[in-house]
Amino acid sequence: LAVVNGYTNLIASRASKLNRNKLVQYAKTAEINVNKINELVNGKIDAILKDPKLTKQGKETAVNALKGLRDEIVDPEFNPTKYDMVVEFWINSILSHPYTHFVNMGSNTVFALAKPFERFGEAIVDLAIAPFTKQRAVFFGEVPQMVKGAAKFLTGQETFPVIKEGTKIEGQREMGAIPGKAGEIIRIPTELLKREDIISKRLVGMMETYAQAYKKATQEGLKGEKFDQRIQELIPKANMLKGRKGAIVPGEEIRSAVEEEELLRTFQTEVGVVGKALMALRKSLPIPFDFTIPFIRVAANIFKEGFKRSPLGGINATKTLVEMLKKTEKITPEEQSKLAKDISNFGYGTLLTLGAVHAARKGLLIGDAPKDEAERARFYEEGKKADSFKVGNKYISLRTFEPFGTHLSAIANMVDTAKRNKEEPNDEQVLSMFGSAAKSMTQKSFMTGALLFSNAMSEPERFASRYFTGIASGFTTPGIARFMTEQTDKYLRKPEGLERLYVGLPFASAAVPKRLGQFGKPVERPSDFFERFLRISRPSND
């Protein structure tokens, strides 16, 4: 209300555009419920239209300005249709499974905690580049600063205001199409998703702020007291209410680097040409693409970051190196830092690949379930789980470790294919993984709709039913209902046709045939609640 009233007062006083922009920026960066903003603006507009003291021109000016404020803070399109409400319900339905949020937090955390290791590798590469460029761009001292930032955040010594807005939910769905209390309840899954990402951004922001401040002060050649003073300038303290934790914010000189890292580590970076084209296609042909590829940005970023951290990252590193060599002027520290990052990611990706190939050969890294019915039955009979790694006699999903999970799944599939062909993967197969990576990407949960749509178009008699029942199950079987079924139904099920519409419903799932193992025995879920929740497969019988 303060934002809306404040802006109304600015209109009345004909305040400068600078102050207006500051107000809009505050509203965007603060954690404000956009539905409340919409309600407040509409209420203020009604009051203005009924105010007898205002002239017709005055009313028109104030109303247009308030509508402009609403558009800038929320979205130019703030008149959701019934179709928008349907899409919003469906999105929240499929995101309502608690495991979805565990995966989101797990992947965010794994990717954030990989930062110190990646920065260490970048510093090694930068040290090798420095003799040619006569400068340093990445320093080993950034690593302990990252650890320091993470420790301060995790122990509650300091907090970090979110400085870069973003969400994994794209476009119109951010706004809240369904009104009232019902809408607030339905949007709980997407609100949780946003809050989970806010926590991750604060962790990443704290780590990167300390690292960037150290880098900046070191590049300026400062020592001792002057170094410490410069750090304080780069990391100012924010004023907080009495009794609250202290907060730090990145200074303007390092702010953009921190914001970029916050988005990258939560898979919210803006998509490239292909991603934008897909978004444009979805916008122009919403049915059925809103239900087919709902999370383009997340899928694109997971694939892109996984690609960089694989042997294929050598393509990216080579491209950056060629661009540097073509330059006639001096290479900037930012450009050198990017080259060090690309080469380091390639190196780490190659080491990860070699380790993963060894693990897959030993049966510790598992890819897709076999297509052959007999082999598939044996696969589940042994307690194995698709796209997982083995710890002891249990199989843990790779989904929790994005963007590395996609890459590891591709390696497992490559090794499994070679085993089925009775041959060991050679060096060319290990280093030529684009096909396997692309295949594994399409089989990820967030790309299932796109894969089913493609199959339905090419072989409608086989896949059309599965495609449409897959979409419809988002309405008939919310994720939270599937979770409840997983806790109450002892057996895994094998649904066909319309059975997919209710296989995830408590008690109704009992009407769906059980999945049978190699010897015709029904495959059971793990008896332990913790294992069921994390979708850890039951102990194997080998």
C-alpha positions as CSV (number, residue, x, y, z in Angstrom):
1,L,0.0,0.0,0.0
2,A,2.9,2.3,0.7
3,V,4.2,1.8,-2.8
4,V,0.8,2.6,-4.4
5,N,0.1,5.6,-2.1
6,G,3.7,6.8,-2.5
7,Y,3.5,6.7,-6.2
8,T,0.1,8.5,-6.2
9,N,1.8,11.2,-4.1
10,L,4.6,11.4,-6.6
11,I,2.1,11.9,-9.4
12,A,0.4,14.7,-7.4
13,S,3.8,16.5,-6.8
14,R,5.0,15.9,-10.3
15,A,8.1,14.2,-9.0
16,S,11.1,13.5,-11.1
17,K,11.3,10.4,-13.3
18,L,14.4,9.4,-11.3
19,N,12.3,9.0,-8.1
20,R,9.6,7.2,-10.0
21,N,12.1,4.7,-11.3
22,K,13.5,4.2,-7.8
23,L,10.0,3.4,-6.5
24,V,9.4,0.9,-9.3
25,Q,12.8,-0.7,-8.7
26,Y,11.9,-1.1,-5.0
27,A,8.6,-2.7,-5.8
28,K,10.3,-5.1,-8.1
29,T,13.2,-6.1,-5.8
30,A,11.1,-6.3,-2.6
31,E,9.3,-9.6,-1.9
32,I,5.8,-8.2,-2.8
33,N,2.8,-10.4,-3.6
34,V,1.8,-9.2,-7.1
35,N,-1.8,-10.1,-6.5
36,K,-1.9,-7.7,-3.6
37,I,-0.4,-5.0,-5.8
38,N,-3.1,-5.6,-8.4
39,E,-5.8,-5.4,-5.8
40,L,-4.4,-2.2,-4.2
41,V,-3.9,-0.5,-7.6
42,N,-7.4,-1.3,-8.6
43,G,-8.8,0.0,-5.3
44,K,-6.8,3.2,-5.7
45,I,-8.1,3.6,-9.3
46,D,-11.7,3.2,-8.1
47,A,-11.2,5.8,-5.3
48,I,-9.7,8.3,-7.8
49,L,-12.6,7.8,-10.2
50,K,-15.1,8.5,-7.4
51,D,-13.1,11.5,-6.0
52,P,-15.3,14.6,-6.5
53,K,-12.3,17.0,-6.0
54,L,-10.5,15.8,-9.1
55,T,-11.1,17.1,-12.6
56,K,-11.8,14.7,-15.5
57,Q,-8.3,15.3,-16.8
58,G,-6.8,14.8,-13.4
59,K,-8.6,11.5,-13.0
60,E,-7.4,10.4,-16.4
61,T,-3.8,11.3,-15.7
62,A,-3.7,9.6,-12.3
63,V,-5.5,6.4,-13.5
64,N,-3.2,6.0,-16.6
65,A,-0.1,6.5,-14.4
66,L,-1.3,3.9,-11.9
67,K,-2.0,1.5,-14.7
68,G,1.6,2.1,-15.9
69,L,2.9,1.4,-12.5
70,R,1.0,-1.8,-12.3
71,D,2.3,-2.9,-15.7
72,E,5.9,-2.2,-14.8
73,I,5.8,-4.0,-11.5
74,V,3.8,-6.9,-12.5
75,D,3.2,-7.5,-16.2
76,P,1.7,-5.7,-19.2
77,E,-0.9,-8.4,-19.3
78,F,-2.9,-8.2,-16.1
79,N,-6.3,-9.4,-17.2
80,P,-6.0,-13.2,-17.0
81,T,-8.4,-15.3,-19.0
82,K,-10.1,-18.5,-17.9
83,Y,-7.5,-20.3,-20.0
84,D,-4.7,-18.7,-17.9
85,M,-6.5,-19.9,-14.8
86,V,-6.6,-23.5,-16.2
87,V,-2.9,-23.4,-17.0
88,E,-2.1,-22.0,-13.6
89,F,-4.1,-24.8,-11.9
90,W,-2.3,-27.4,-14.0
91,I,1.2,-26.0,-13.3
92,N,0.6,-25.9,-9.6
93,S,-1.0,-29.4,-9.7
94,I,2.1,-31.0,-11.3
95,L,4.4,-29.1,-8.9
96,S,2.6,-30.1,-5.7
97,H,4.6,-33.3,-5.1
98,P,6.9,-32.7,-2.1
99,Y,9.7,-34.6,-4.0
100,T,9.6,-31.9,-6.7
101,H,10.7,-29.3,-4.1
102,F,13.3,-31.6,-2.6
103,V,14.8,-32.0,-6.1
104,N,14.7,-28.2,-6.7
105,M,16.4,-27.4,-3.4
106,G,18.9,-30.3,-3.9
107,S,19.9,-29.2,-7.3
108,N,20.2,-25.6,-6.3
109,T,22.3,-26.5,-3.3
110,V,24.6,-28.9,-5.1
111,F,25.2,-26.3,-7.9
112,A,25.9,-23.6,-5.3
113,L,28.3,-25.7,-3.3
114,A,30.2,-26.6,-6.5
115,K,31.2,-23.0,-6.7
116,P,34.4,-23.1,-4.6
117,F,35.7,-26.2,-6.5
118,E,35.0,-24.6,-9.8
119,R,36.6,-21.3,-8.8
120,F,39.7,-23.2,-7.7
121,G,40.0,-24.8,-11.1
122,E,39.5,-21.4,-12.8
123,A,42.3,-20.0,-10.7
124,I,44.7,-22.7,-11.8
125,V,43.8,-22.0,-15.5
126,D,44.1,-18.3,-14.9
127,L,47.6,-18.8,-13.5
128,A,48.6,-20.5,-16.7
129,I,47.1,-17.7,-18.8
130,A,48.6,-14.8,-16.9
131,P,52.1,-15.0,-18.4
132,F,50.6,-14.2,-21.8
133,T,48.1,-11.5,-20.7
134,K,50.4,-9.9,-18.0
135,Q,47.4,-9.8,-15.6
136,R,45.4,-12.0,-13.2
137,A,41.7,-12.3,-13.4
138,V,40.9,-15.2,-10.9
139,F,42.6,-15.7,-7.6
140,F,42.9,-18.7,-5.2
141,G,41.9,-16.4,-2.3
142,E,38.4,-16.2,-3.7
143,V,37.8,-19.8,-2.6
144,P,38.1,-19.3,1.1
145,Q,36.1,-16.1,0.8
146,M,33.3,-18.1,-0.8
147,V,33.5,-20.6,2.1
148,K,33.4,-17.7,4.5
149,G,30.3,-16.3,2.9
150,A,28.5,-19.7,2.9
151,A,29.4,-20.2,6.5
152,K,28.1,-16.8,7.6
153,F,24.9,-17.4,5.8
154,L,24.3,-21.0,6.9
155,T,25.1,-20.2,10.6
156,G,22.8,-17.1,10.5
157,Q,25.6,-14.6,11.3
158,E,24.6,-12.5,8.4
159,T,21.7,-12.4,5.9
160,F,21.6,-11.3,2.3
161,P,18.7,-9.4,0.7
162,V,17.6,-10.9,-2.6
163,I,18.8,-8.5,-5.3
164,K,17.8,-10.1,-8.5
165,E,14.2,-11.1,-9.2
166,G,13.5,-14.2,-11.2
167,T,11.6,-17.4,-11.1
168,K,11.4,-20.8,-12.7
169,I,7.8,-20.2,-13.6
170,E,7.6,-18.3,-16.9
171,G,5.5,-15.5,-18.3
172,Q,1.8,-15.1,-17.4
173,R,1.9,-17.8,-14.8
174,E,3.9,-15.6,-12.4
175,M,1.0,-13.2,-11.9
176,G,-1.6,-15.3,-10.2
177,A,-4.6,-15.7,-12.5
178,I,-6.9,-17.4,-10.0
179,P,-8.3,-14.7,-7.6
180,G,-9.1,-14.8,-3.9
181,K,-8.2,-17.4,-1.2
182,A,-8.7,-20.3,-3.6
183,G,-6.0,-18.8,-5.8
184,E,-3.6,-18.4,-2.9
185,I,-4.1,-22.0,-1.9
186,I,-3.7,-23.3,-5.4
187,R,-0.5,-21.3,-5.9
188,I,1.2,-22.8,-2.8
189,P,3.5,-25.0,-4.9
190,T,4.8,-22.2,-7.1
191,E,5.1,-19.9,-4.1
192,L,7.2,-22.6,-2.4
193,L,9.3,-22.9,-5.5
194,K,10.0,-19.2,-5.5
195,R,10.9,-19.2,-1.8
196,E,13.2,-22.1,-2.3
197,D,15.0,-20.2,-5.0
198,I,15.2,-17.1,-2.8
199,I,17.1,-19.1,-0.2
200,S,19.4,-20.4,-2.8
201,K,20.0,-17.0,-4.2
202,R,20.9,-15.6,-0.8
203,L,23.4,-18.4,-0.3
204,V,24.9,-17.9,-3.8
205,G,24.8,-14.1,-3.4
206,M,26.7,-14.2,-0.1
207,M,29.4,-16.5,-1.5
208,E,29.9,-14.4,-4.7
209,T,29.8,-11.1,-2.9
210,Y,32.7,-12.0,-0.7
211,A,34.6,-13.5,-3.6
212,Q,34.1,-10.6,-5.9
213,A,35.1,-8.1,-3.2
214,Y,38.3,-10.0,-2.6
215,K,39.0,-10.1,-6.4
216,K,38.4,-6.4,-6.9
217,A,40.6,-5.3,-4.0
218,T,43.4,-7.7,-5.0
219,Q,43.3,-6.5,-8.6
220,E,43.7,-3.0,-7.4
221,G,46.9,-4.1,-5.6
222,L,45.8,-3.1,-2.1
223,K,47.3,-4.5,1.1
224,G,46.7,-4.4,4.8
225,E,44.4,-1.7,6.2
226,K,43.6,-0.2,2.7
227,F,42.6,-3.7,1.5
228,D,40.2,-4.1,4.5
229,Q,38.8,-0.6,3.9
230,R,38.2,-1.4,0.2
231,I,36.4,-4.6,1.2
232,Q,34.0,-2.6,3.4
233,E,33.3,-0.2,0.6
234,L,32.5,-3.1,-1.8
235,I,30.4,-4.9,0.8
236,P,28.4,-2.2,2.7
237,K,26.2,-3.2,5.6
238,A,22.5,-2.6,5.2
239,N,20.4,-0.9,7.9
240,M,18.1,-3.4,9.6
241,L,15.5,-3.2,12.3
242,K,16.7,-3.5,15.9
243,G,17.1,-7.2,16.9
244,R,17.4,-8.4,13.3
245,K,20.5,-10.1,11.8
246,G,23.0,-7.9,10.1
247,A,22.7,-7.8,6.3
248,I,25.3,-7.2,3.7
249,V,24.7,-6.0,0.1
250,P,27.1,-6.0,-2.9
251,G,28.3,-2.6,-3.9
252,E,27.6,-1.2,-7.4
253,E,31.0,-2.3,-8.7
254,I,30.4,-6.0,-8.1
255,R,26.6,-6.1,-8.2
256,S,26.2,-7.3,-11.8
257,A,28.5,-10.2,-11.3
258,V,26.7,-11.3,-8.1
259,E,23.3,-11.0,-9.8
260,E,24.4,-13.0,-12.8
261,E,25.7,-15.8,-10.5
262,E,22.4,-15.8,-8.5
263,L,20.4,-16.5,-11.7
264,L,22.9,-19.0,-13.1
265,R,23.0,-21.2,-10.0
266,T,19.1,-21.3,-9.8
267,F,18.8,-22.0,-13.6
268,Q,17.0,-18.7,-14.3
269,T,19.4,-17.2,-16.8
270,E,17.7,-15.8,-19.9
271,V,17.5,-18.3,-22.7
272,G,19.3,-17.9,-26.0
273,V,17.9,-17.8,-29.6
274,V,16.5,-21.4,-29.6
275,G,14.8,-21.0,-26.2
276,K,13.3,-17.6,-27.2
277,A,12.0,-19.2,-30.4
278,L,10.3,-22.0,-28.4
279,M,8.8,-19.4,-26.0
280,A,7.5,-17.4,-29.0
281,L,6.0,-20.6,-30.4
282,R,4.3,-21.5,-27.2
283,K,2.9,-18.0,-26.9
284,S,1.5,-18.0,-30.4
285,L,0.2,-21.6,-30.2
286,P,-0.6,-22.0,-26.5
287,I,-2.6,-25.2,-27.0
288,P,-1.1,-27.7,-26.5
289,F,2.4,-26.2,-26.0
290,D,1.6,-24.7,-22.5
291,F,1.1,-28.3,-21.3
292,T,3.9,-29.8,-23.5
293,I,6.9,-27.6,-22.7
294,P,6.0,-25.6,-19.6
295,F,9.5,-25.0,-18.3
296,I,11.6,-24.0,-21.3
297,R,14.0,-21.7,-19.3
298,V,14.9,-24.4,-16.7
299,A,15.3,-27.1,-19.2
300,A,17.6,-24.9,-21.4
301,N,19.7,-23.8,-18.5
302,I,20.2,-27.3,-17.1
303,F,21.2,-28.6,-20.5
304,K,23.5,-25.6,-21.2
305,E,25.3,-25.8,-17.9
306,G,25.6,-29.6,-18.1
307,F,27.0,-29.2,-21.6
308,K,29.7,-26.8,-20.4
309,R,30.7,-29.2,-17.6
310,S,31.3,-32.2,-20.0
311,P,33.9,-33.1,-22.6
312,L,31.7,-31.2,-25.0
313,G,32.5,-28.1,-23.0
314,G,35.7,-28.1,-25.1
315,I,33.7,-26.7,-27.9
316,N,32.7,-23.7,-25.8
317,A,36.3,-23.2,-24.5
318,T,37.7,-23.3,-28.0
319,K,35.1,-20.8,-29.2
320,T,36.1,-18.4,-26.4
321,L,39.8,-18.9,-27.0
322,V,39.4,-18.1,-30.7
323,E,37.5,-15.0,-29.9
324,M,40.3,-13.9,-27.6
325,L,43.0,-14.6,-30.1
326,K,41.2,-12.5,-32.7
327,K,41.3,-9.4,-30.5
328,T,43.7,-6.7,-31.4
329,E,43.3,-4.7,-28.1
330,K,44.2,-5.9,-24.6
331,I,42.1,-8.7,-23.2
332,T,40.0,-7.4,-20.3
333,P,40.0,-9.2,-16.9
334,E,36.3,-10.2,-17.5
335,E,37.2,-11.8,-20.8
336,Q,40.1,-13.6,-19.2
337,S,37.9,-14.8,-16.4
338,K,35.4,-16.2,-18.9
339,L,38.1,-18.1,-20.7
340,A,39.5,-19.5,-17.5
341,K,36.0,-20.6,-16.5
342,D,35.3,-22.3,-19.8
343,I,38.6,-24.2,-19.8
344,S,38.1,-25.2,-16.2
345,N,34.6,-26.5,-16.8
346,F,35.9,-28.5,-19.7
347,G,38.6,-30.0,-17.5
348,Y,36.3,-30.8,-14.7
349,G,33.8,-32.3,-17.1
350,T,36.4,-34.6,-18.7
351,L,37.5,-35.8,-15.2
352,L,33.8,-36.3,-14.2
353,T,33.2,-38.3,-17.4
354,L,36.1,-40.6,-16.9
355,G,35.1,-41.3,-13.3
356,A,31.4,-41.8,-14.4
357,V,32.4,-44.3,-17.1
358,H,34.4,-46.3,-14.5
359,A,31.4,-46.2,-12.1
360,A,29.0,-47.3,-14.9
361,R,31.2,-50.2,-15.9
362,K,31.1,-51.3,-12.2
363,G,27.3,-51.1,-12.1
364,L,27.4,-48.1,-9.7
365,L,25.8,-45.7,-12.2
366,I,22.5,-46.7,-13.8
367,G,20.9,-45.3,-17.0
368,D,17.5,-45.9,-18.5
369,A,15.5,-49.1,-17.8
370,P,15.8,-51.6,-20.6
371,K,13.2,-51.5,-23.4
372,D,13.0,-55.3,-23.7
373,E,10.2,-56.5,-21.4
374,A,12.1,-59.4,-19.9
375,E,15.2,-57.3,-19.2
376,R,13.0,-54.5,-17.8
377,A,11.3,-57.0,-15.4
378,R,14.7,-58.2,-14.3
379,F,15.8,-54.6,-13.9
380,Y,13.0,-53.8,-11.4
381,E,13.2,-57.2,-9.8
382,E,16.8,-56.4,-8.8
383,G,15.6,-53.2,-7.2
384,K,17.3,-50.9,-9.7
385,K,16.2,-47.4,-10.5
386,A,16.5,-45.6,-13.8
387,D,18.9,-42.6,-13.9
388,S,20.5,-43.3,-10.5
389,F,23.7,-44.2,-8.7
390,K,24.2,-47.1,-6.3
391,V,25.2,-46.5,-2.7
392,G,25.5,-49.8,-0.8
393,N,22.5,-51.7,-2.0
394,K,20.2,-48.8,-2.7
395,Y,19.8,-46.6,-5.8
396,I,19.5,-42.8,-5.5
397,S,18.1,-40.7,-8.3
398,L,20.4,-38.4,-10.3
399,R,17.7,-35.8,-10.6
400,T,18.8,-34.2,-7.3
401,F,22.2,-33.3,-8.8
402,E,21.5,-31.1,-11.8
403,P,23.1,-29.9,-13.9
404,F,25.5,-32.8,-13.4
405,G,22.7,-35.4,-13.4
406,T,21.8,-35.1,-17.1
407,H,25.5,-35.6,-18.0
408,L,25.9,-38.6,-15.8
409,S,22.7,-40.1,-17.2
410,A,24.1,-39.8,-20.7
411,I,27.3,-41.6,-19.7
412,A,25.3,-44.4,-18.0
413,N,23.2,-44.8,-21.1
414,M,26.3,-44.9,-23.4
415,V,27.9,-47.6,-21.2
416,D,24.7,-49.6,-20.9
417,T,24.3,-49.6,-24.7
418,A,27.8,-50.8,-25.2
419,K,27.3,-53.6,-22.6
420,R,24.1,-54.7,-24.4
421,N,26.1,-54.8,-27.6
422,K,28.7,-56.9,-25.8
423,E,31.5,-54.3,-26.2
424,E,33.3,-51.8,-24.0
425,P,33.0,-48.1,-24.9
426,N,36.1,-46.9,-26.7
427,D,37.7,-43.5,-26.5
428,E,35.7,-42.1,-29.4
429,Q,32.4,-43.1,-27.7
430,V,33.5,-41.5,-24.5
431,L,34.4,-38.2,-26.1
432,S,31.5,-38.1,-28.6
433,M,28.5,-38.0,-26.3
434,F,26.2,-35.4,-27.9
435,G,23.7,-37.9,-29.0
436,S,23.5,-39.6,-25.6
437,A,23.3,-36.2,-23.9
438,A,20.4,-35.1,-26.1
439,K,18.6,-38.4,-25.6
440,S,19.0,-38.2,-21.8
441,M,17.8,-34.5,-21.8
442,T,14.5,-35.4,-23.6
443,Q,13.9,-38.1,-21.0
444,K,14.1,-35.7,-18.1
445,S,10.8,-35.1,-16.3
446,F,10.6,-31.5,-17.4
447,M,10.9,-32.6,-21.1
448,T,8.6,-35.6,-20.9
449,G,5.7,-33.7,-22.5
450,A,7.9,-32.6,-25.5
451,L,9.0,-36.2,-26.0
452,L,5.5,-37.6,-25.8
453,F,4.2,-34.8,-28.2
454,S,6.9,-35.7,-30.7
455,N,6.1,-39.4,-30.5
456,A,2.4,-38.7,-30.7
457,M,2.9,-36.8,-34.0
458,S,5.1,-39.5,-35.5
459,E,3.2,-42.5,-34.3
460,P,-0.3,-41.4,-33.1
461,E,-1.7,-44.9,-32.9
462,R,1.0,-45.8,-30.3
463,F,1.6,-42.6,-28.3
464,A,-1.4,-40.2,-28.8
465,S,-3.3,-41.7,-25.9
466,R,-0.3,-41.6,-23.6
467,Y,0.3,-37.9,-24.5
468,F,-3.2,-36.7,-23.8
469,T,-3.7,-38.8,-20.7
470,G,-0.4,-37.5,-19.4
471,I,-1.7,-33.9,-19.7
472,A,-5.1,-34.8,-18.3
473,S,-3.5,-36.6,-15.3
474,G,-2.2,-33.1,-14.2
475,F,-5.8,-32.2,-13.6
476,T,-7.1,-35.5,-12.2
477,T,-4.1,-36.5,-10.1
478,P,-2.2,-33.6,-8.4
479,G,1.4,-34.3,-7.3
480,I,0.4,-34.2,-3.7
481,A,-2.1,-37.0,-4.4
482,R,0.6,-39.1,-6.0
483,F,2.7,-38.5,-2.9
484,M,-0.1,-39.8,-0.7
485,T,-0.5,-42.9,-3.0
486,E,3.2,-43.6,-2.8
487,Q,2.9,-43.7,1.0
488,T,-0.2,-46.0,1.1
489,D,0.2,-48.3,-1.9
490,K,2.6,-51.1,-1.3
491,Y,3.2,-52.0,-4.9
492,L,4.5,-50.3,-8.1
493,R,1.8,-50.1,-10.8
494,K,1.8,-50.5,-14.6
495,P,-0.9,-48.3,-15.9
496,E,-2.2,-48.4,-19.5
497,G,-4.5,-46.0,-21.3
498,L,-7.0,-44.3,-19.1
499,E,-5.6,-46.0,-16.0
500,R,-2.9,-43.2,-16.1
501,L,-5.7,-40.8,-15.0
502,Y,-6.1,-42.4,-11.6
503,V,-3.0,-44.5,-10.9
504,G,-1.7,-41.8,-8.6
505,L,-4.9,-41.4,-6.6
506,P,-5.0,-43.0,-3.1
507,F,-7.0,-46.2,-3.1
508,A,-8.0,-45.9,-6.7
509,S,-4.5,-47.1,-7.7
510,A,-5.4,-50.6,-6.3
511,A,-7.5,-51.0,-9.5
512,V,-4.4,-50.7,-11.7
513,P,-2.3,-53.9,-12.4
514,K,0.8,-54.4,-10.4
515,R,4.2,-54.2,-12.0
516,L,5.7,-57.7,-12.2
517,G,9.3,-58.7,-11.8
518,Q,11.3,-61.2,-13.7
519,F,9.6,-64.2,-12.1
520,G,6.1,-62.8,-12.1
521,K,6.2,-61.5,-8.5
522,P,4.8,-58.0,-7.9
523,V,7.4,-55.3,-7.4
524,E,7.1,-53.6,-4.0
525,R,7.9,-50.1,-2.9
526,P,10.4,-49.6,-0.1
527,S,8.8,-50.0,3.3
528,D,10.8,-47.1,4.8
529,F,9.0,-43.7,4.7
530,F,12.3,-41.9,4.1
531,E,13.2,-44.1,1.2
532,R,9.7,-43.7,-0.3
533,F,9.8,-39.9,0.0
534,L,13.3,-39.6,-1.6
535,R,12.3,-42.3,-4.2
536,I,15.2,-44.5,-3.2
537,S,14.6,-47.9,-4.6
538,R,14.4,-50.9,-2.3
539,P,17.5,-52.9,-1.4
540,S,18.5,-55.1,-4.3
541,N,18.5,-58.9,-4.1
542,D,21.9,-59.5,-5.7
